[in-house]
């Protein structure tokens, strides 16, 4: 089943409340998927610096001295911000890939959740309200974000199996539905050098979009291609550094509703996820059409 929420802010005065609004929307969707939850926040762009968000099953051993050890390994200053089982690691942008590679050596058990200039992804096993409380999601600021509460169907209940999935710089995806050709597509992508870490079909969908964009497609073009290349039932909500997109398959049997005002664009698997948003009573509300790409960009 699963529940998806997304919020793209047009009004910058709402940015301090992004985490609060997204958290409320996600908790409302809890009964659509109670086993794990996650949220991607697109926050402040720090000049000349980029971020890795990483997770550890053993933060008490992996996180101490991480800034010093990683800085020594890649030859620059590194800062860390620890939030429960996750840590946000900041370094010069030109050291981002070196830092990713170095982590596999100095902290091999840590898992990269996201990489980019602005994106941070937090996800764990548990009810949305509990996951949100662990990471203080309601206090996070940003321009847009997406969230997901999961009911595992095709894979085990694990942190890595939770959404969102990030397979490219400042890119992420959440998904409601089931892809029927994800195994064959996974093999195709892997033959082309794409790294896919989990059994989850959603990661294949995310990797497919990243793969198409590396071939020169825009996000909109990649989403258009997904309608023909991906089989099954799916609703995708996608985040990029500057944008927010939605697409459904040609049958569109999975529930989805959108709302737009002068202040924001919002997505929810059900309308009840949107009812507490400011000005919702005056919003344009509609169900996204099948096989149609919707995209907003700052």
C-alpha positions in Angstrom: 0.0 0.0 0.0 2.3 2.8 1.3 1.6 6.5 1.7 3.4 9.4 0.0 3.5 13.1 0.8 5.3 16.0 -0.9 5.5 19.7 -0.4 7.0 22.3 -2.7 7.1 25.9 -1.3 6.6 28.9 -3.5 6.4 31.2 -0.5 9.9 31.4 1.1 8.4 32.7 4.3 7.1 29.1 4.9 10.5 27.5 4.7 11.1 27.5 8.5 7.9 25.4 8.7 8.6 22.9 6.0 9.6 20.1 8.4 6.6 20.7 10.6 4.1 20.6 7.7 5.7 17.5 6.1 5.8 15.7 9.4 2.1 16.3 10.1 1.3 15.1 6.5 3.3 12.0 6.9 1.9 11.0 10.3 -1.6 11.2 8.9 -0.6 8.6 6.3 0.6 6.1 9.0 -2.1 3.5 8.5 -1.0 3.2 4.8 2.3 1.8 5.9 3.4 1.3 9.5 6.7 -0.5 9.2 9.1 2.3 8.2 9.2 5.9 7.2 11.5 8.5 5.7 11.7 12.1 4.6 13.9 14.1 2.2 14.5 17.7 3.0 15.9 20.2 0.5 17.5 22.8 2.7 20.1 25.6 2.5 22.7 25.5 -0.2 26.2 26.2 1.4 28.5 27.9 -1.1 31.3 25.5 -2.3 30.3 22.8 0.1 28.3 19.6 -0.3 26.8 17.0 2.1 26.6 13.3 2.6 23.9 12.0 4.8 24.8 8.6 6.2 23.2 6.0 8.6 24.8 3.6 11.0 23.5 0.6 12.9 26.3 1.4 15.4 26.5 5.2 15.8 28.2 4.9 19.1 31.3 3.4 17.4 31.0 4.9 13.9 30.4 8.5 14.6 33.0 9.5 17.2 36.1 11.2 15.5 34.4 10.7 12.1 35.2 14.3 11.1 38.9 13.9 11.9 39.3 10.5 10.4 37.5 11.4 7.1 39.2 14.8 6.9 42.6 13.1 7.2 41.7 10.6 4.6 40.6 13.2 2.0 42.9 16.0 3.0 40.5 18.8 3.9 38.3 20.1 6.7 35.2 18.0 7.4 32.3 18.9 9.7 29.6 16.5 11.1 26.2 16.9 12.5 24.8 13.9 14.3 21.1 13.2 14.5 20.3 9.9 16.2 21.4 7.1 13.8 22.2 9.5 11.0 25.0 12.0 10.4 25.3 14.8 8.0 28.9 15.2 6.7 29.9 18.5 5.1 33.0 18.9 2.9 34.1 21.0 -0.1 32.1 20.0 -3.2 35.2 18.9 -5.1 35.8 16.3 -2.3 32.3 14.8 -2.3 33.1 11.6 -4.3 36.4 11.2 -2.5 34.6 11.3 0.8 32.0 8.8 -0.4 34.8 6.4 -1.4 36.8 7.0 1.8 33.8 6.1 4.0 33.8 2.6 2.5 37.3 2.2 3.9 37.2 3.9 7.2 33.6 3.2 8.1 32.6 0.2 6.0 29.3 -0.4 7.9 27.9 3.1 7.3 25.3 3.5 4.6 25.0 6.6 2.4 21.4 7.9 2.4 21.9 10.9 0.1 24.5 13.2 -1.5 24.4 16.7 -2.8 24.4 20.4 -2.1 21.1 20.6 -0.3 19.4 17.2 0.2 19.3 15.4 3.5 17.5 12.0 3.8 16.4 10.5 7.1 14.7 7.1 7.3 14.4 4.3 9.7 12.2 1.3 10.7 9.2 2.3 12.8 6.0 4.3 12.8 6.2 7.7 11.1 5.5 9.6 14.4 8.4 7.7 16.1 10.8 8.2 13.1 9.9 11.9 13.0 10.6 12.3 16.7 14.0 10.6 16.5 15.2 13.0 13.9 13.4 16.1 15.1 12.0 16.4 11.6 9.4 19.0 12.6 12.3 21.5 13.2 13.9 21.2 9.8 13.8 24.0 7.3 13.9 24.0 3.5 12.3 24.8 0.2 10.7 21.5 -0.6 10.6 17.9 0.6 9.0 14.5 0.1 8.1 11.7 2.6 7.0 8.1 2.6 5.5 5.7 5.0 6.0 2.1 3.9 4.2 -1.3 4.0 6.8 -3.8 2.8 5.6 -6.1 0.1 8.5 -7.2 -2.1 11.4 -7.0 0.4 12.2 -7.2 4.1 11.5 -4.4 6.7 14.9 -2.7 6.9 16.3 0.8 7.0 17.7 0.4 3.5 14.4 -0.8 2.2 12.6 2.4 3.4 12.0 5.3 1.1 13.1 7.9 -0.1 15.7 6.4 -2.4 18.5 8.6 -3.7 20.6 7.4 -6.7 21.9 10.7 -7.9 23.2 14.1 -6.7 20.3 16.0 -5.0 17.8 13.5 -6.5 15.4 11.3 -4.6 12.2 9.3 -5.3 9.3 7.8 -3.3 6.9 5.3 -4.8 3.5 3.8 -4.2 2.8 0.7 -6.2 4.7 -2.2 -7.6 6.9 -2.5 -10.6 6.6 -5.8 -12.4 9.7 -5.6 -14.5 12.1 -4.3 -11.9 14.3 -7.5 -11.9 15.0 -7.3 -15.7 15.5 -3.6 -15.5 17.9 -4.0 -12.6 20.0 -6.4 -14.7 20.0 -3.9 -17.6 21.1 -1.0 -15.3 23.8 -3.1 -13.6 25.3 -4.1 -16.9 25.6 -0.4 -17.6 27.5 0.1 -14.3 24.6 1.4 -12.2 25.0 0.4 -8.5 21.7 -0.8 -6.9 22.0 -1.8 -3.2 18.7 -3.3 -2.2 15.9 -5.7 -3.4 13.4 -2.8 -3.4 11.7 -2.1 -6.7 11.6 1.6 -5.9 15.4 1.9 -5.9 15.3 0.5 -9.4 12.8 3.2 -10.4 15.1 5.9 -8.9 18.2 4.4 -10.5 16.3 4.3 -13.9 15.6 8.1 -13.7 19.2 8.9 -12.7 20.4 6.7 -15.6 18.2 8.4 -18.1 19.4 11.9 -16.9 23.0 10.8 -17.2 22.2 10.0 -20.8 21.1 13.6 -21.4 17.4 13.5 -20.5 15.9 16.2 -18.4 13.9 15.1 -15.4 10.7 15.7 -17.3 11.9 13.6 -20.2 13.0 10.8 -17.9 9.6 10.8 -16.2 8.0 10.7 -19.6 10.2 7.7 -20.6 9.3 5.9 -17.4 5.6 5.7 -18.5 6.7 3.4 -21.4 9.7 1.6 -19.9 8.3 0.7 -16.4 5.6 -1.9 -16.1 3.3 -2.2 -13.2 1.3 0.2 -11.0 3.2 3.3 -9.8 2.9 6.8 -8.5 6.3 8.5 -8.3 7.1 11.7 -6.5 10.5 13.0 -7.3 12.8 15.7 -5.8 15.7 17.5 -7.4 17.8 20.4 -6.2 15.4 22.9 -7.6 12.3 20.9 -8.4 9.5 18.6 -7.6 7.8 16.2 -10.0 4.9 13.7 -10.0 3.9 11.0 -12.5 1.5 8.1 -12.5 1.3 5.0 -14.7 -1.2 4.7 -17.5 -3.9 3.1 -15.4 -3.3 5.2 -12.3 -5.1 2.9 -9.8 -3.0 4.0 -6.9 -4.7 6.9 -5.0 -3.2 10.4 -5.4 -4.3 14.0 -4.8 -2.6 17.3 -5.3 -3.3 20.9 -4.2 -1.9 24.2 -5.3 -2.1 27.7 -3.9 0.0 30.8 -4.3 2.2 29.5 -1.4 2.8 25.9 -2.2 2.2 22.7 -4.2 1.3 19.7 -2.1 0.9 16.0 -2.8 -0.7 13.2 -0.7 -1.8 9.7 -1.3 -5.1 10.8 0.3 -6.7 14.2 0.7 -6.6 13.9 4.5 -2.8 14.4 4.4 -3.4 17.9 3.1 -6.3 19.2 5.3 -4.1 21.0 7.9 -2.0 23.0 5.3 -2.5 26.7 5.4 -5.1 28.0 2.9 -6.1 24.5 1.8 -9.8 25.6 1.7 -8.9 27.9 -1.2 -6.6 25.6 -3.0 -7.0 24.1 -6.5 -7.4 20.4 -5.7 -7.2 17.7 -8.3 -6.2 14.1 -9.0 -3.2 13.8 -11.2 -4.1 12.4 -14.6 -2.7 9.0 -15.8 0.5 9.0 -17.8 1.0 12.8 -17.2 4.1 14.5 -15.9 3.7 17.4 -13.4 6.7 19.4 -12.5 7.5 22.6 -10.6 10.8 24.3 -10.3 12.3 27.2 -8.4 
